[in-house]
Amino acid sequence: MPDSTIDPNVLATLIPIKALSPEHCRELASKSELCTFSKGDVIFKQGQKVEKIIYLISGEVALIMDDEPVKRVQGGSKISKLPLEQGKRYMHTVKALMDVACVKVDPIELDSMLAWDKSGSSGGGIDVQEIAHSEEESDDDWMGRLLQAKIFRRIPPANIQSIFMRLETQHYTAGEVVFNQGEEGERFYIIRQGQCQVTRKTRKNPDGMGLASLNAGDNFGEEALIAGGKRNATVVMKTAGVLMSLKKEDFLELLNAPLLKWVTFDDAQSLVTNGAMWIDVRLPAEFKEKHIKGSVNIPLPLMRVKMGMLDPDHQYLLYCDTGRQSSIATYLLSQEGFESFALQGSMKAVPEAELE
């Protein structure tokens, strides 16, 4: 039930509200409601139309999907600084597990104020460093490490909340296979605890060659999901650990879509005149046969290694024959903070006069 307006100082700790100027924060506070619920009360139901953005201030709630509890959220935790949900309709039913307090914010008012404030218009106002270095110590510290990743600076706040709500926890023993080379890609993984070893079989190395060792906070498994193909490597747990995973459809909607930008050839050429660089992500033999004038060749398998040589102040235009490899490369660069675009229509969209 409605209780009173919220203290602006409390509101200013929430995301993306903290991006607002003090004046706008006070104004939003005057238009928001602090509501209390008793143990057992339903705060909102799955499938209902979202009319207010709701934050948990104190207490604990359960998130229920299709009558099955899937998560708990505690007031004062890092994740409670994000909305309980944000979208057109609620994906969960949220039920109070004890007496709780929530704040309800008008999304139209918030969007309008964010648009006016300079800080709100440049990235949604998420200060991931502040969240990551919060004094609070808990089992959710891995989330703080994850939020430090550059990828989350380019993801809309509502997507970040949805990502954490849809992540599934999976426990592994040392030596256990996460997935094998050649399998269909079904999930994206984030290492919460432990280490993973990445290997790949080739004709010269049928038993597999080591490609990388991954640690807590690293993520993997995106290439097969973006390209719609099979796994190009095997991932095995070097130690016992815990992985957080997203289903393919959730990854494509919440992570890939905001990062993957497409550009027409004409628009790309306009970017080139302003200093953007073409990158051909095909194999060297394919590049040698035909490529866009002025482009450089960085094959997709080498992109992670070579991206350290790229200038973060430049824009990059990536292309291949089908768009699959360039979309993967664009995602890889974007998650590291590079401004990159995939060529729409791939090389078929390039006039012959622009090829050599």
C-alpha positions as CSV (number, residue, x, y, z in Angstrom):
1,M,0.0,0.0,0.0
2,P,1.3,3.6,-0.6
3,D,3.1,5.0,2.4
4,S,4.8,8.3,1.4
5,T,7.2,9.9,-1.0
6,I,10.8,8.6,-1.0
7,D,13.8,10.3,0.4
8,P,15.8,11.7,-2.5
9,N,19.0,10.4,-0.9
10,V,17.7,6.9,-1.1
11,L,16.5,7.4,-4.6
12,A,19.9,8.7,-5.7
13,T,21.5,5.3,-4.9
14,L,19.4,3.5,-7.5
15,I,20.2,2.8,-11.1
16,P,19.8,4.6,-13.5
17,I,18.3,7.3,-11.2
18,K,21.7,8.1,-9.8
19,A,22.6,9.6,-13.2
20,L,20.1,12.5,-12.6
21,S,21.1,15.9,-11.4
22,P,20.3,16.6,-7.7
23,E,17.4,18.9,-8.8
24,H,15.8,16.2,-11.0
25,C,16.4,13.6,-8.4
26,R,14.4,15.6,-5.8
27,E,11.7,16.2,-8.4
28,L,11.5,12.5,-9.2
29,A,11.4,11.7,-5.5
30,S,8.4,14.0,-5.0
31,K,6.6,12.1,-7.8
32,S,7.5,8.6,-6.5
33,E,5.9,6.4,-3.9
34,L,7.4,4.4,-1.0
35,C,5.1,1.4,-0.6
36,T,5.1,-1.3,2.1
37,F,4.0,-4.9,1.8
38,S,3.4,-7.6,4.4
39,K,4.8,-11.1,4.3
40,G,2.9,-13.1,1.7
41,D,1.7,-10.1,-0.3
42,V,2.2,-10.2,-4.1
43,I,3.9,-7.0,-5.4
44,F,3.2,-7.8,-9.0
45,K,2.2,-10.8,-11.1
46,Q,3.8,-12.5,-14.1
47,G,2.3,-11.2,-17.4
48,Q,1.0,-7.9,-15.9
49,K,1.6,-4.8,-17.9
50,V,4.4,-2.7,-16.4
51,E,3.2,0.7,-15.3
52,K,5.8,1.6,-12.7
53,I,9.5,0.8,-12.2
54,I,9.8,-0.9,-8.8
55,Y,12.9,-1.1,-6.6
56,L,13.2,-3.1,-3.5
57,I,14.4,-0.9,-0.6
58,S,14.3,-3.3,2.4
59,G,13.2,-6.9,3.2
60,E,13.4,-9.9,0.9
61,V,11.2,-11.0,-2.1
62,A,10.9,-14.2,-4.2
63,L,10.8,-14.1,-8.0
64,I,8.4,-16.8,-9.2
65,M,8.0,-17.9,-12.8
66,D,5.2,-20.3,-13.8
67,D,4.5,-21.0,-10.1
68,E,8.2,-22.0,-9.5
69,P,10.5,-19.9,-7.3
70,V,13.6,-19.0,-9.3
71,K,15.4,-16.3,-7.3
72,R,15.4,-14.2,-4.1
73,V,16.4,-10.6,-3.9
74,Q,17.3,-8.8,-0.7
75,G,17.0,-5.1,0.0
76,G,20.4,-3.4,0.3
77,S,22.2,-5.9,-2.0
78,K,23.9,-4.8,-5.2
79,I,21.2,-6.2,-7.4
80,S,18.5,-4.4,-5.5
81,K,20.0,-1.1,-6.8
82,L,18.5,-2.2,-10.2
83,P,14.7,-2.4,-10.8
84,L,13.0,-5.6,-9.8
85,E,12.0,-5.8,-13.5
86,Q,11.8,-3.4,-16.4
87,G,10.0,-4.1,-19.6
88,K,6.6,-4.0,-21.2
89,R,5.3,-6.9,-19.1
90,Y,6.5,-8.6,-15.9
91,M,8.3,-11.9,-16.5
92,H,8.0,-13.0,-12.9
93,T,5.5,-12.8,-10.0
94,V,7.2,-11.1,-7.0
95,K,6.1,-12.1,-3.6
96,A,7.2,-10.6,-0.2
97,L,9.0,-13.2,2.0
98,M,8.8,-10.8,5.0
99,D,7.6,-7.2,5.5
100,V,9.2,-5.2,2.7
101,A,9.4,-1.6,1.4
102,C,9.6,-0.8,-2.3
103,V,9.7,2.5,-4.3
104,K,7.6,2.9,-7.4
105,V,8.9,5.3,-10.1
106,D,7.1,6.6,-13.1
107,P,9.1,5.4,-16.2
108,I,8.0,8.3,-18.4
109,E,9.1,10.8,-15.8
110,L,12.4,9.0,-15.4
111,D,13.1,8.8,-19.1
112,S,12.3,12.4,-19.6
113,M,14.6,13.5,-16.9
114,L,17.4,11.3,-18.1
115,A,17.0,12.7,-21.6
116,W,17.5,16.3,-20.2
117,D,20.5,15.5,-18.0
118,K,23.8,15.2,-19.8
119,S,24.9,12.4,-17.5
120,G,21.8,10.4,-18.3
121,S,22.2,10.8,-22.0
122,S,25.7,9.3,-22.0
123,G,25.3,5.6,-21.3
124,G,22.4,5.4,-18.9
125,G,24.3,6.6,-15.8
126,I,25.6,3.2,-14.6
127,D,28.7,3.7,-12.4
128,V,29.9,0.2,-12.5
129,Q,33.0,1.0,-10.6
130,E,31.0,2.3,-7.6
131,I,28.8,-0.8,-7.6
132,A,31.8,-3.1,-8.0
133,H,33.7,-1.5,-5.1
134,S,30.8,-1.3,-2.7
135,E,31.8,-1.9,0.9
136,E,29.2,-4.7,1.1
137,E,30.8,-8.1,1.1
138,S,28.6,-11.1,0.2
139,D,28.2,-14.1,-2.0
140,D,27.3,-11.7,-4.8
141,D,30.8,-10.2,-5.0
142,W,31.2,-12.0,-8.3
143,M,28.5,-9.7,-9.6
144,G,30.6,-6.7,-8.7
145,R,33.6,-8.1,-10.7
146,L,31.3,-8.8,-13.6
147,L,29.9,-5.3,-13.6
148,Q,33.4,-3.9,-14.0
149,A,33.6,-5.5,-17.5
150,K,33.5,-3.0,-20.3
151,I,30.6,-4.9,-21.9
152,F,28.2,-3.7,-19.2
153,R,29.0,0.0,-19.9
154,R,27.3,-0.5,-23.3
155,I,24.2,-2.4,-22.1
156,P,20.9,-0.7,-21.2
157,P,20.1,-0.7,-17.5
158,A,16.9,-2.7,-18.0
159,N,18.9,-5.4,-19.9
160,I,21.4,-5.7,-17.1
161,Q,18.7,-6.4,-14.6
162,S,17.1,-8.9,-16.9
163,I,20.5,-10.6,-17.4
164,F,21.0,-11.2,-13.7
165,M,17.4,-12.4,-13.3
166,R,17.8,-15.0,-16.1
167,L,21.2,-16.3,-15.3
168,E,21.3,-19.9,-14.1
169,T,23.8,-21.3,-11.7
170,Q,25.7,-24.5,-12.7
171,H,28.2,-26.3,-10.5
172,Y,31.1,-28.3,-12.0
173,T,33.8,-30.6,-10.8
174,A,37.5,-30.4,-11.8
175,G,37.9,-32.0,-15.3
176,E,34.2,-31.8,-16.2
177,V,33.4,-30.8,-19.7
178,V,31.3,-27.7,-20.1
179,F,30.8,-28.3,-23.9
180,N,32.6,-30.1,-26.7
181,Q,33.9,-28.9,-30.0
182,G,31.3,-29.6,-32.7
183,E,28.3,-29.4,-30.4
184,E,25.4,-27.0,-31.1
185,G,25.7,-23.7,-29.2
186,E,22.9,-23.4,-26.6
187,R,24.3,-21.2,-23.8
188,F,26.6,-18.3,-23.0
189,Y,28.7,-18.7,-19.9
190,I,30.3,-16.5,-17.2
191,I,32.8,-17.9,-14.7
192,R,31.7,-17.1,-11.2
193,Q,34.3,-19.3,-9.5
194,G,37.1,-21.5,-10.7
195,Q,39.1,-21.8,-13.9
196,C,38.4,-23.2,-17.4
197,Q,40.7,-24.5,-20.1
198,V,39.9,-23.9,-23.8
199,T,41.2,-26.4,-26.4
200,R,40.7,-27.0,-30.1
201,K,41.3,-30.1,-32.2
202,T,42.9,-29.6,-35.7
203,R,44.3,-31.9,-38.3
204,K,47.8,-31.4,-36.9
205,N,46.6,-31.6,-33.3
206,P,43.8,-34.3,-33.2
207,D,44.1,-34.5,-29.4
208,G,43.5,-30.8,-29.1
209,M,45.8,-27.7,-28.6
210,G,45.4,-25.3,-25.7
211,L,44.0,-21.9,-26.7
212,A,43.3,-20.1,-23.4
213,S,42.9,-20.4,-19.7
214,L,39.9,-18.5,-18.3
215,N,39.4,-17.2,-14.8
216,A,36.5,-15.9,-12.6
217,G,34.8,-13.0,-14.3
218,D,35.7,-14.2,-17.8
219,N,32.9,-15.2,-20.3
220,F,32.8,-17.6,-23.2
221,G,30.5,-19.4,-25.6
222,E,29.2,-16.4,-27.6
223,E,30.6,-17.3,-31.1
224,A,28.4,-20.3,-31.8
225,L,25.3,-18.3,-30.6
226,I,26.0,-15.3,-32.8
227,A,26.9,-17.3,-35.9
228,G,24.2,-19.9,-35.3
229,G,26.8,-22.6,-35.8
230,K,28.6,-25.3,-33.8
231,R,31.2,-24.9,-31.0
232,N,34.6,-24.4,-32.4
233,A,36.4,-25.4,-29.2
234,T,36.1,-27.6,-26.1
235,V,35.9,-26.0,-22.7
236,V,36.9,-28.1,-19.6
237,M,37.0,-27.1,-15.9
238,K,40.6,-26.9,-14.7
239,T,39.3,-26.7,-11.2
240,A,35.9,-27.2,-9.5
241,G,33.8,-24.1,-10.1
242,V,30.5,-22.4,-10.6
243,L,29.4,-21.0,-13.9
244,M,26.5,-18.7,-14.6
245,S,24.8,-19.3,-18.0
246,L,22.3,-17.6,-20.3
247,K,20.1,-19.4,-22.8
248,K,20.8,-18.6,-26.4
249,E,17.7,-16.6,-26.9
250,D,18.4,-14.5,-23.8
251,F,21.9,-13.9,-24.8
252,L,20.9,-12.7,-28.3
253,E,18.2,-10.4,-26.9
254,L,19.9,-8.9,-23.9
255,L,23.6,-8.9,-24.8
256,N,24.2,-9.4,-28.5
257,A,21.4,-7.1,-29.8
258,P,22.6,-3.9,-28.0
259,L,26.2,-4.5,-28.9
260,L,25.9,-5.6,-32.6
261,K,25.5,-2.6,-34.9
262,W,25.1,-2.9,-38.7
263,V,25.9,-0.3,-41.2
264,T,25.3,0.1,-45.0
265,F,28.2,0.4,-47.3
266,D,27.3,4.0,-48.1
267,D,27.1,5.0,-44.5
268,A,30.3,3.0,-43.8
269,Q,32.2,5.0,-46.5
270,S,31.0,8.2,-44.8
271,L,32.6,6.9,-41.6
272,V,35.8,6.1,-43.4
273,T,36.1,9.7,-44.6
274,N,36.1,10.6,-40.9
275,G,38.8,8.2,-40.0
276,A,37.1,4.8,-39.6
277,M,39.0,1.7,-40.7
278,W,37.9,-1.3,-42.7
279,I,38.8,-4.7,-41.2
280,D,38.5,-7.9,-43.2
281,V,38.0,-10.8,-40.8
282,R,38.3,-13.6,-43.4
283,L,41.4,-15.9,-43.8
284,P,44.5,-14.4,-45.4
285,A,44.0,-16.3,-48.7
286,E,40.5,-15.0,-49.1
287,F,41.7,-11.5,-48.3
288,K,44.5,-11.8,-50.9
289,E,42.0,-12.8,-53.6
290,K,39.7,-9.9,-53.2
291,H,39.1,-7.2,-50.5
292,I,37.7,-3.7,-49.9
293,K,40.2,-1.0,-50.9
294,G,42.1,0.3,-47.9
295,S,41.1,-2.6,-45.6
296,V,43.4,-4.5,-43.3
297,N,43.2,-8.3,-42.6
298,I,42.6,-9.5,-39.1
299,P,41.2,-13.1,-39.3
300,L,38.5,-13.8,-36.8
301,P,40.5,-16.5,-34.9
302,L,43.2,-13.8,-34.2
303,M,40.8,-11.0,-33.2
304,R,41.1,-11.4,-29.5
305,V,44.9,-11.4,-29.8
306,K,45.2,-8.5,-32.2
307,M,42.6,-6.2,-30.8
308,G,45.2,-4.9,-28.3
309,M,46.9,-3.3,-31.3
310,L,43.8,-1.3,-32.3
311,D,43.3,2.4,-31.3
312,P,40.2,2.7,-29.0
313,D,39.7,6.2,-30.4
314,H,39.0,4.9,-33.9
315,Q,35.9,3.4,-35.4
316,Y,36.1,0.0,-37.1
317,L,34.0,-1.5,-39.9
318,L,34.1,-5.3,-40.2
319,Y,33.2,-7.5,-43.1
320,C,33.3,-11.0,-44.4
321,D,31.6,-13.1,-47.1
322,T,28.3,-13.9,-45.2
323,G,28.1,-11.6,-42.2
324,R,28.6,-14.4,-39.6
325,Q,32.2,-13.8,-38.9
326,S,32.0,-10.1,-39.0
327,S,29.0,-10.1,-36.5
328,I,31.1,-12.2,-34.1
329,A,34.1,-9.9,-34.5
330,T,31.9,-6.8,-34.0
331,Y,30.6,-8.3,-30.8
332,L,34.1,-9.1,-29.5
333,L,35.3,-5.5,-30.2
334,S,32.2,-3.9,-28.8
335,Q,32.4,-5.8,-25.5
336,E,35.9,-4.4,-25.1
337,G,34.7,-0.9,-25.6
338,F,35.6,-0.3,-29.3
339,E,33.1,1.5,-31.6
340,S,32.6,-1.1,-34.3
341,F,30.1,-1.9,-37.0
342,A,29.3,-5.0,-39.2
343,L,28.8,-4.4,-42.9
344,Q,25.1,-5.0,-43.8
345,G,24.9,-7.4,-46.8
346,S,28.6,-8.3,-46.4
347,M,30.8,-8.2,-49.5
348,K,27.8,-8.6,-51.8
349,A,26.9,-5.0,-50.9
350,V,30.2,-3.7,-52.0
351,P,30.5,-2.2,-55.6
352,E,33.1,-3.9,-57.7
353,A,34.9,-0.6,-58.2
354,E,35.6,-0.5,-54.4
355,L,37.3,-4.0,-54.4
356,E,40.8,-4.9,-55.3
